[in-house]
Amino acid sequence: MINQSLFKFEEALTFSFLIPYFLFMAGYHITQKLVLPESHFKLILAQATRTIHLKPFPFIHIKLIMKKLLFILFSAFFIGQNIQAQTCACNPNGWQPFTAIINKTTQTVNCGHQFGVPKEKPFKLVGKYLCKDTCTAKYSAVLKNNVTRAVVQNYPVFTFPWTYTFLEAGNYKLEITPICGGKRCQPCVFYLTVN
């Protein structure tokens, strides 16, 4: 009876230390984007090991401690992922200036720019959208004929740099949509007149 009470006291003491520590480190990991150092895990395991070796008790108790430790680790990880997804948001000033290369001529442009592009010559566009916080934007895009509204090319996953060679003259519209934490943000549109 005394051994069981002592074990419960030691277990409570250990986990009263482990739970706040892992929650704190999960928050620190999310805000600082750092991987927990190995020394921190060694400290936790040393604390758990010290408790385990204080009194000899059946192996079932060691398994119980390890199950609780794994539960805490997974909980901290998933809480961290949810917080990161919630803090990754659209940025009203997220679009940075673009670099366009037409016929070996480089120019810096912003959203809404109207390009004159020669037919059968490569057109290259490099750009970037900055989400709020430290998450990285993903992109989707669609290239349409701006007169008929027909989709020329759809890009569910769009990457920079984007290079395209227009084979037919006409008026086109390129709409690039940034995605931050699963949320679609303000698109950037370019107009291209191909001769």
Beta strands, then each sheet from edge to edge (+ up, - down):
strand 1: 98-102
strand 2: 105-109
strand 3: 114-117
strand 4: 122-126
strand 5: 138-145
strand 6: 151-155
strand 7: 162-165
strand 8: 170-180
strand 9: 183-184
strand 10: 188-194
sheet 1: 2+ 1- 4+ 7-
sheet 2: 3+ 10+ 8- 5+ 6-
sheet 3: 3+ 10+ 8- 9+
end
